[in-house]
Amino acid sequence: MENLILPQTYILGDGEKSMKIEKMTIDNINGIKHLDLNFNEGLNLICGENGVGKTTVLKAIAYQFLYGQDSFIKKHYGAENGCVKLCLNTGEYIGYIVTDFVPGYINRYDGDYERGNNVIYFSSSRFINYEKIDALHTFKNINIDNSNTHSSQLLVSGVDNNIKNWFINQYIFSKVEYSLDKYQQNNLDLSINVFNLLDKNLTVFTVKSDYEIMLKNKENEIYFEMLSDGYKSCIYILLGIIKEIEYRFPDINAVEFDNIIMIDEIDMHLHPQWQAKLVKVLKETFPKAQIIATTHSPSVLQNAKAEEIIPLYKDENGDVHIKELHLGEYGLQGWTLEEIMKDVMGMESTTSDLYAKIMHEFDQAMKEDNVKVAKEKYELLNKMWHPNNVLRQLLKIQMAGMEE
């Protein structure tokens, strides 16, 4: 493998590093033969049916900055090689060539990993199991000269699961005068705030001597670990981002991070209400970051702007393309969840096979004026419908005009 263009050092603004992706071209990588993508500077939601290549897009970006072993990125079957090109907001074009197809780990030590710090990646293999802490581990900021290995290796596995330890460590030492510098204190304040942003009834109360986080729900104290998996999953992502920013860039506030955050299956573990809430809080907490996420959730898409949605689909030959949705300024906000599932996510039907079968038989009976069969099917449908389904009354009126 070789870089198409040698990586270059770049400094923006007041001296802090910044990197965002404007365009991307994928040729013959995994199941994608050719795909051109444009990204905006803020939120980008990659969506579509299963197997369309959503994760491949994230992994193809991560592979550019990887240092270590990876088993995901391969050339497309039958192609001489695969190729990925990225156009950055700095005006640079970078990329790489893939010649391997046989499954197995590939050593990746020739990438653009010096910029691995600029990409925070959450894989779909996120765990939110209870973590008992018996003692606190120290958290030291990365030595900038040796930071690349840590950041780049996490582009394979995703952000690690020691976030609870980090938060408790910072919270306890914040009570000791002069223990945290101003950036650490600001990042801790931001971390405490996200608990309340996700649920206005919850606030951080204290940390117990057994290293458990206590929250307050109005006047009641509650263990953080007792809260829903959905809430904890959101906290995992938000605090994980703040922790990684502080670890990689010790001299900035996390809210000022203006690089790339990638999240595979952002809706995983989450109730639909939490899905939309997480996206909203991410945009508020990291307003300068470029967020690139994959999703299967119509609830996430329903609340997104038109320019934030990147819908993918496969044609009859299995080739991946961007789907033209012809959205207006309000995006999908006027679409029903069923319309999004069918037209964006590629679902053929949002009902059960049994319901579709009976509905088809009812329609057929109505066309043939077969009153007996129509009534039988109507009674079955009547047992299936939601209590407030308007079809119940509409079809009842329609049938009233039929004669046996």
LOPA-47836 format. One record per residue (C-alpha): residue in three letters; y, x negated, z. Coordinates in steps of 0.25 Angstrom, whole numbers. Layout:
! residues N
<node type="ALA" v="Y" u="X" w="Z"/>
...
! end
This chain:
! residues 404
<node type="MET" v="0" u="0" w="0"/>
<node type="GLU" v="14" u="-5" w="-3"/>
<node type="ASN" v="28" u="0" w="0"/>
<node type="LEU" v="35" u="4" w="-13"/>
<node type="ILE" v="48" u="-1" w="-7"/>
<node type="LEU" v="50" u="-10" w="4"/>
<node type="PRO" v="56" u="-4" w="17"/>
<node type="GLN" v="70" u="-7" w="20"/>
<node type="THR" v="78" u="-8" w="33"/>
<node type="TYR" v="89" u="3" w="34"/>
<node type="ILE" v="99" u="6" w="45"/>
<node type="LEU" v="107" u="19" w="45"/>
<node type="GLY" v="118" u="25" w="53"/>
<node type="ASP" v="122" u="18" w="66"/>
<node type="GLY" v="110" u="8" w="65"/>
<node type="GLU" v="98" u="17" w="68"/>
<node type="LYS" v="87" u="18" w="58"/>
<node type="SER" v="86" u="31" w="50"/>
<node type="MET" v="76" u="36" w="40"/>
<node type="LYS" v="73" u="49" w="32"/>
<node type="ILE" v="65" u="53" w="20"/>
<node type="GLU" v="72" u="59" w="9"/>
<node type="LYS" v="61" u="60" w="-2"/>
<node type="MET" v="46" u="57" w="-3"/>
<node type="THR" v="37" u="56" w="-14"/>
<node type="ILE" v="21" u="56" w="-12"/>
<node type="ASP" v="12" u="52" w="-23"/>
<node type="ASN" v="-3" u="53" w="-22"/>
<node type="ILE" v="-4" u="53" w="-7"/>
<node type="ASN" v="-15" u="61" w="0"/>
<node type="GLY" v="-15" u="75" w="-7"/>
<node type="ILE" v="-1" u="73" w="-13"/>
<node type="LYS" v="0" u="69" w="-27"/>
<node type="HIS" v="15" u="69" w="-28"/>
<node type="LEU" v="25" u="75" w="-19"/>
<node type="ASP" v="41" u="73" w="-19"/>
<node type="LEU" v="47" u="77" w="-6"/>
<node type="ASN" v="62" u="78" w="-1"/>
<node type="PHE" v="65" u="78" w="14"/>
<node type="ASN" v="78" u="82" w="21"/>
<node type="GLU" v="84" u="74" w="32"/>
<node type="GLY" v="80" u="84" w="43"/>
<node type="LEU" v="68" u="93" w="44"/>
<node type="ASN" v="57" u="93" w="33"/>
<node type="LEU" v="45" u="103" w="34"/>
<node type="ILE" v="33" u="100" w="25"/>
<node type="CYS" v="24" u="112" w="24"/>
<node type="GLY" v="13" u="118" w="15"/>
<node type="GLU" v="-1" u="122" w="15"/>
<node type="ASN" v="-12" u="113" w="22"/>
<node type="GLY" v="-16" u="100" w="14"/>
<node type="VAL" v="-3" u="100" w="6"/>
<node type="GLY" v="1" u="86" w="11"/>
<node type="LYS" v="11" u="89" w="22"/>
<node type="THR" v="5" u="78" w="31"/>
<node type="THR" v="4" u="69" w="20"/>
<node type="VAL" v="19" u="69" w="18"/>
<node type="LEU" v="21" u="65" w="32"/>
<node type="LYS" v="10" u="54" w="32"/>
<node type="ALA" v="16" u="49" w="19"/>
<node type="ILE" v="29" u="47" w="25"/>
<node type="ALA" v="23" u="41" w="38"/>
<node type="TYR" v="14" u="31" w="30"/>
<node type="GLN" v="27" u="24" w="24"/>
<node type="PHE" v="31" u="20" w="38"/>
<node type="LEU" v="17" u="18" w="44"/>
<node type="TYR" v="11" u="6" w="51"/>
<node type="GLY" v="-4" u="6" w="54"/>
<node type="GLN" v="-15" u="14" w="49"/>
<node type="ASP" v="-16" u="28" w="42"/>
<node type="SER" v="-27" u="36" w="36"/>
<node type="PHE" v="-19" u="48" w="30"/>
<node type="ILE" v="-11" u="43" w="18"/>
<node type="LYS" v="-20" u="41" w="6"/>
<node type="LYS" v="-17" u="41" w="-9"/>
<node type="HIS" v="-21" u="53" w="-17"/>
<node type="TYR" v="-35" u="54" w="-22"/>
<node type="GLY" v="-36" u="48" w="-36"/>
<node type="ALA" v="-22" u="42" w="-36"/>
<node type="GLU" v="-20" u="27" w="-38"/>
<node type="ASN" v="-11" u="27" w="-26"/>
<node type="GLY" v="-2" u="35" w="-18"/>
<node type="CYS" v="13" u="33" w="-16"/>
<node type="VAL" v="24" u="38" w="-6"/>
<node type="LYS" v="39" u="36" w="-8"/>
<node type="LEU" v="50" u="40" w="2"/>
<node type="CYS" v="65" u="40" w="0"/>
<node type="LEU" v="73" u="38" w="13"/>
<node type="ASN" v="87" u="42" w="16"/>
<node type="THR" v="90" u="28" w="16"/>
<node type="GLY" v="88" u="28" w="1"/>
<node type="GLU" v="76" u="20" w="1"/>
<node type="TYR" v="63" u="23" w="-6"/>
<node type="ILE" v="50" u="18" w="2"/>
<node type="GLY" v="35" u="22" w="0"/>
<node type="TYR" v="21" u="17" w="-1"/>
<node type="ILE" v="9" u="17" w="-10"/>
<node type="VAL" v="-5" u="21" w="-5"/>
<node type="THR" v="-18" u="16" w="-12"/>
<node type="ASP" v="-28" u="21" w="-2"/>
<node type="PHE" v="-37" u="33" w="-3"/>
<node type="VAL" v="-49" u="31" w="5"/>
<node type="PRO" v="-48" u="37" w="19"/>
<node type="GLY" v="-46" u="28" w="31"/>
<node type="TYR" v="-35" u="21" w="38"/>
<node type="ILE" v="-25" u="12" w="30"/>
<node type="ASN" v="-17" u="1" w="36"/>
<node type="ARG" v="-3" u="3" w="34"/>
<node type="TYR" v="5" u="-9" w="38"/>
<node type="ASP" v="14" u="-11" w="25"/>
<node type="GLY" v="23" u="2" w="27"/>
<node type="ASP" v="37" u="4" w="30"/>
<node type="TYR" v="34" u="5" w="45"/>
<node type="GLU" v="47" u="-2" w="49"/>
<node type="ARG" v="53" u="12" w="48"/>
<node type="GLY" v="41" u="19" w="55"/>
<node type="ASN" v="51" u="21" w="67"/>
<node type="ASN" v="59" u="31" w="58"/>
<node type="VAL" v="47" u="41" w="57"/>
<node type="ILE" v="41" u="49" w="68"/>
<node type="TYR" v="28" u="56" w="65"/>
<node type="PHE" v="20" u="67" w="72"/>
<node type="SER" v="6" u="69" w="66"/>
<node type="SER" v="-1" u="82" w="67"/>
<node type="SER" v="-10" u="76" w="77"/>
<node type="ARG" v="-1" u="79" w="89"/>
<node type="PHE" v="-7" u="81" w="103"/>
<node type="ILE" v="-1" u="88" w="114"/>
<node type="ASN" v="-12" u="87" w="124"/>
<node type="TYR" v="-8" u="86" w="139"/>
<node type="GLU" v="-5" u="71" w="143"/>
<node type="LYS" v="-7" u="67" w="157"/>
<node type="ILE" v="3" u="55" w="160"/>
<node type="ASP" v="-2" u="47" w="172"/>
<node type="ALA" v="9" u="36" w="170"/>
<node type="LEU" v="21" u="34" w="161"/>
<node type="HIS" v="20" u="24" w="150"/>
<node type="THR" v="33" u="16" w="146"/>
<node type="PHE" v="40" u="19" w="133"/>
<node type="LYS" v="48" u="8" w="127"/>
<node type="ASN" v="56" u="9" w="115"/>
<node type="ILE" v="50" u="2" w="103"/>
<node type="ASN" v="55" u="-12" w="100"/>
<node type="ILE" v="62" u="-9" w="86"/>
<node type="ASP" v="56" u="-22" w="80"/>
<node type="ASN" v="41" u="-17" w="83"/>
<node type="SER" v="43" u="-2" w="83"/>
<node type="ASN" v="37" u="0" w="69"/>
<node type="THR" v="22" u="0" w="73"/>
<node type="HIS" v="23" u="11" w="83"/>
<node type="SER" v="31" u="20" w="74"/>
<node type="SER" v="23" u="18" w="62"/>
<node type="GLN" v="10" u="20" w="69"/>
<node type="LEU" v="14" u="33" w="74"/>
<node type="LEU" v="16" u="37" w="59"/>
<node type="VAL" v="1" u="39" w="59"/>
<node type="SER" v="-2" u="45" w="72"/>
<node type="GLY" v="11" u="52" w="75"/>
<node type="VAL" v="19" u="51" w="88"/>
<node type="ASP" v="10" u="48" w="100"/>
<node type="ASN" v="8" u="57" w="111"/>
<node type="ASN" v="15" u="50" w="123"/>
<node type="ILE" v="27" u="59" w="123"/>
<node type="LYS" v="25" u="65" w="136"/>
<node type="ASN" v="24" u="51" w="143"/>
<node type="TRP" v="37" u="47" w="135"/>
<node type="PHE" v="45" u="59" w="140"/>
<node type="ILE" v="41" u="58" w="154"/>
<node type="ASN" v="44" u="43" w="155"/>
<node type="GLN" v="58" u="45" w="149"/>
<node type="TYR" v="60" u="57" w="158"/>
<node type="ILE" v="56" u="50" w="171"/>
<node type="PHE" v="64" u="38" w="168"/>
<node type="SER" v="77" u="46" w="164"/>
<node type="LYS" v="78" u="49" w="179"/>
<node type="VAL" v="79" u="34" w="182"/>
<node type="GLU" v="93" u="29" w="180"/>
<node type="TYR" v="95" u="19" w="168"/>
<node type="SER" v="80" u="20" w="164"/>
<node type="LEU" v="83" u="27" w="150"/>
<node type="ASP" v="93" u="22" w="140"/>
<node type="LYS" v="102" u="33" w="134"/>
<node type="TYR" v="93" u="35" w="122"/>
<node type="GLN" v="81" u="37" w="130"/>
<node type="GLN" v="89" u="47" w="139"/>
<node type="ASN" v="94" u="54" w="127"/>
<node type="ASN" v="80" u="55" w="121"/>
<node type="LEU" v="75" u="60" w="134"/>
<node type="ASP" v="86" u="71" w="135"/>
<node type="LEU" v="82" u="75" w="121"/>
<node type="SER" v="67" u="76" w="125"/>
<node type="ILE" v="70" u="85" w="137"/>
<node type="ASN" v="79" u="94" w="128"/>
<node type="VAL" v="68" u="96" w="118"/>
<node type="PHE" v="59" u="103" w="128"/>
<node type="ASN" v="70" u="114" w="130"/>
<node type="LEU" v="73" u="114" w="115"/>
<node type="LEU" v="59" u="119" w="112"/>
<node type="ASP" v="59" u="129" w="123"/>
<node type="LYS" v="73" u="133" w="130"/>
<node type="ASN" v="65" u="137" w="142"/>
<node type="LEU" v="59" u="123" w="145"/>
<node type="THR" v="66" u="111" w="151"/>
<node type="VAL" v="61" u="98" w="156"/>
<node type="PHE" v="61" u="99" w="171"/>
<node type="THR" v="55" u="86" w="176"/>
<node type="VAL" v="43" u="76" w="175"/>
<node type="LYS" v="33" u="77" w="187"/>
<node type="SER" v="27" u="65" w="194"/>
<node type="ASP" v="14" u="67" w="186"/>
<node type="TYR" v="21" u="65" w="173"/>
<node type="GLU" v="22" u="79" w="169"/>
<node type="ILE" v="34" u="85" w="162"/>
<node type="MET" v="39" u="98" w="169"/>
<node type="LEU" v="48" u="108" w="161"/>
<node type="LYS" v="55" u="120" w="166"/>
<node type="ASN" v="53" u="134" w="160"/>
<node type="LYS" v="65" u="141" w="166"/>
<node type="GLU" v="62" u="139" w="181"/>
<node type="ASN" v="48" u="136" w="180"/>
<node type="GLU" v="42" u="122" w="179"/>
<node type="ILE" v="31" u="119" w="169"/>
<node type="TYR" v="23" u="107" w="164"/>
<node type="PHE" v="26" u="103" w="150"/>
<node type="GLU" v="11" u="101" w="148"/>
<node type="MET" v="9" u="116" w="151"/>
<node type="LEU" v="18" u="121" w="139"/>
<node type="SER" v="13" u="125" w="126"/>
<node type="ASP" v="7" u="115" w="116"/>
<node type="GLY" v="17" u="120" w="106"/>
<node type="TYR" v="29" u="116" w="115"/>
<node type="LYS" v="22" u="103" w="119"/>
<node type="SER" v="20" u="100" w="104"/>
<node type="CYS" v="35" u="101" w="101"/>
<node type="ILE" v="38" u="93" w="113"/>
<node type="TYR" v="28" u="82" w="108"/>
<node type="ILE" v="35" u="81" w="95"/>
<node type="LEU" v="50" u="81" w="100"/>
<node type="LEU" v="48" u="71" w="111"/>
<node type="GLY" v="39" u="63" w="102"/>
<node type="ILE" v="50" u="61" w="93"/>
<node type="ILE" v="60" u="58" w="104"/>
<node type="LYS" v="50" u="48" w="110"/>
<node type="GLU" v="48" u="41" w="96"/>
<node type="ILE" v="62" u="40" w="93"/>
<node type="GLU" v="66" u="34" w="106"/>
<node type="TYR" v="54" u="24" w="105"/>
<node type="ARG" v="58" u="20" w="91"/>
<node type="PHE" v="73" u="20" w="92"/>
<node type="PRO" v="77" u="17" w="106"/>
<node type="ASP" v="92" u="17" w="103"/>
<node type="ILE" v="94" u="31" w="97"/>
<node type="ASN" v="93" u="45" w="103"/>
<node type="ALA" v="81" u="53" w="97"/>
<node type="VAL" v="90" u="64" w="93"/>
<node type="GLU" v="97" u="54" w="83"/>
<node type="PHE" v="84" u="51" w="76"/>
<node type="ASP" v="86" u="52" w="61"/>
<node type="ASN" v="73" u="47" w="55"/>
<node type="ILE" v="60" u="55" w="52"/>
<node type="ILE" v="51" u="64" w="61"/>
<node type="MET" v="38" u="68" w="54"/>
<node type="ILE" v="29" u="79" w="61"/>
<node type="ASP" v="16" u="84" w="55"/>
<node type="GLU" v="13" u="98" w="57"/>
<node type="ILE" v="25" u="101" w="66"/>
<node type="ASP" v="20" u="115" w="69"/>
<node type="MET" v="7" u="110" w="75"/>
<node type="HIS" v="3" u="116" w="89"/>
<node type="LEU" v="15" u="125" w="88"/>
<node type="HIS" v="17" u="140" w="89"/>
<node type="PRO" v="26" u="144" w="77"/>
<node type="GLN" v="38" u="146" w="87"/>
<node type="TRP" v="37" u="132" w="91"/>
<node type="GLN" v="36" u="127" w="77"/>
<node type="ALA" v="49" u="131" w="73"/>
<node type="LYS" v="55" u="127" w="87"/>
<node type="LEU" v="50" u="113" w="85"/>
<node type="VAL" v="56" u="111" w="72"/>
<node type="LYS" v="70" u="116" w="77"/>
<node type="VAL" v="69" u="107" w="89"/>
<node type="LEU" v="65" u="95" w="81"/>
<node type="LYS" v="78" u="97" w="72"/>
<node type="GLU" v="87" u="99" w="84"/>
<node type="THR" v="81" u="87" w="91"/>
<node type="PHE" v="81" u="77" w="80"/>
<node type="PRO" v="92" u="82" w="70"/>
<node type="LYS" v="93" u="69" w="63"/>
<node type="ALA" v="78" u="67" w="60"/>
<node type="GLN" v="71" u="70" w="47"/>
<node type="ILE" v="59" u="79" w="51"/>
<node type="ILE" v="47" u="80" w="42"/>
<node type="ALA" v="36" u="89" w="47"/>
<node type="THR" v="24" u="96" w="41"/>
<node type="THR" v="21" u="111" w="45"/>
<node type="HIS" v="12" u="123" w="43"/>
<node type="SER" v="21" u="132" w="50"/>
<node type="PRO" v="29" u="143" w="44"/>
<node type="SER" v="37" u="145" w="57"/>
<node type="VAL" v="42" u="131" w="55"/>
<node type="LEU" v="45" u="133" w="40"/>
<node type="GLN" v="52" u="146" w="43"/>
<node type="ASN" v="63" u="140" w="51"/>
<node type="ALA" v="65" u="128" w="42"/>
<node type="LYS" v="76" u="126" w="32"/>
<node type="ALA" v="73" u="126" w="17"/>
<node type="GLU" v="76" u="112" w="15"/>
<node type="GLU" v="67" u="108" w="27"/>
<node type="ILE" v="54" u="114" w="21"/>
<node type="ILE" v="45" u="106" w="12"/>
<node type="PRO" v="34" u="115" w="7"/>
<node type="LEU" v="22" u="108" w="0"/>
<node type="TYR" v="11" u="115" w="-8"/>
<node type="LYS" v="-1" u="111" w="-17"/>
<node type="ASP" v="-2" u="116" w="-31"/>
<node type="GLU" v="-15" u="120" w="-38"/>
<node type="ASN" v="-18" u="105" w="-41"/>
<node type="GLY" v="-17" u="102" w="-26"/>
<node type="ASP" v="-3" u="94" w="-29"/>
<node type="VAL" v="7" u="95" w="-18"/>
<node type="HIS" v="21" u="100" w="-21"/>
<node type="ILE" v="33" u="106" w="-14"/>
<node type="LYS" v="34" u="121" w="-14"/>
<node type="GLU" v="46" u="127" w="-19"/>
<node type="LEU" v="50" u="138" w="-9"/>
<node type="HIS" v="64" u="141" w="-15"/>
<node type="LEU" v="69" u="143" w="-1"/>
<node type="GLY" v="84" u="147" w="2"/>
<node type="GLU" v="93" u="142" w="13"/>
<node type="TYR" v="85" u="148" w="24"/>
<node type="GLY" v="71" u="142" w="20"/>
<node type="LEU" v="59" u="150" w="25"/>
<node type="GLN" v="67" u="157" w="36"/>
<node type="GLY" v="65" u="171" w="29"/>
<node type="TRP" v="51" u="169" w="26"/>
<node type="THR" v="40" u="175" w="34"/>
<node type="LEU" v="29" u="166" w="40"/>
<node type="GLU" v="19" u="172" w="30"/>
<node type="GLU" v="28" u="169" w="18"/>
<node type="ILE" v="29" u="154" w="23"/>
<node type="MET" v="14" u="153" w="25"/>
<node type="LYS" v="11" u="158" w="11"/>
<node type="ASP" v="22" u="152" w="3"/>
<node type="VAL" v="25" u="139" w="10"/>
<node type="MET" v="12" u="135" w="17"/>
<node type="GLY" v="3" u="140" w="6"/>
<node type="MET" v="-6" u="150" w="14"/>
<node type="GLU" v="-12" u="160" w="4"/>
<node type="SER" v="-12" u="171" w="15"/>
<node type="THR" v="-7" u="173" w="29"/>
<node type="THR" v="-17" u="184" w="33"/>
<node type="SER" v="-32" u="184" w="36"/>
<node type="ASP" v="-42" u="185" w="25"/>
<node type="LEU" v="-47" u="198" w="31"/>
<node type="TYR" v="-33" u="204" w="31"/>
<node type="ALA" v="-30" u="199" w="17"/>
<node type="LYS" v="-44" u="205" w="12"/>
<node type="ILE" v="-41" u="219" w="19"/>
<node type="MET" v="-27" u="219" w="14"/>
<node type="HIS" v="-32" u="217" w="-1"/>
<node type="GLU" v="-42" u="228" w="1"/>
<node type="PHE" v="-31" u="237" w="6"/>
<node type="ASP" v="-22" u="234" w="-6"/>
<node type="GLN" v="-33" u="236" w="-16"/>
<node type="ALA" v="-37" u="249" w="-10"/>
<node type="MET" v="-22" u="254" w="-10"/>
<node type="LYS" v="-21" u="250" w="-25"/>
<node type="GLU" v="-34" u="258" w="-28"/>
<node type="ASP" v="-30" u="270" w="-20"/>
<node type="ASN" v="-42" u="268" w="-11"/>
<node type="VAL" v="-37" u="275" w="1"/>
<node type="LYS" v="-50" u="274" w="9"/>
<node type="VAL" v="-51" u="259" w="8"/>
<node type="ALA" v="-36" u="257" w="9"/>
<node type="LYS" v="-36" u="265" w="23"/>
<node type="GLU" v="-48" u="256" w="27"/>
<node type="LYS" v="-41" u="243" w="24"/>
<node type="TYR" v="-28" u="249" w="30"/>
<node type="GLU" v="-35" u="251" w="44"/>
<node type="LEU" v="-41" u="237" w="44"/>
<node type="LEU" v="-27" u="231" w="40"/>
<node type="ASN" v="-21" u="240" w="51"/>
<node type="LYS" v="-29" u="233" w="62"/>
<node type="MET" v="-25" u="219" w="56"/>
<node type="TRP" v="-10" u="221" w="55"/>
<node type="HIS" v="0" u="216" w="65"/>
<node type="PRO" v="5" u="228" w="73"/>
<node type="ASN" v="19" u="228" w="67"/>
<node type="ASN" v="14" u="225" w="52"/>
<node type="VAL" v="22" u="234" w="43"/>
<node type="LEU" v="10" u="235" w="33"/>
<node type="ARG" v="3" u="244" w="43"/>
<node type="GLN" v="14" u="255" w="41"/>
<node type="LEU" v="17" u="252" w="26"/>
<node type="LEU" v="2" u="253" w="22"/>
<node type="LYS" v="0" u="265" w="30"/>
<node type="ILE" v="11" u="272" w="22"/>
<node type="GLN" v="6" u="267" w="9"/>
<node type="MET" v="-8" u="273" w="12"/>
<node type="ALA" v="-2" u="286" w="16"/>
<node type="GLY" v="1" u="289" w="2"/>
<node type="MET" v="-13" u="287" w="-3"/>
<node type="GLU" v="-23" u="298" w="-4"/>
<node type="GLU" v="-38" u="297" w="-2"/>
! end
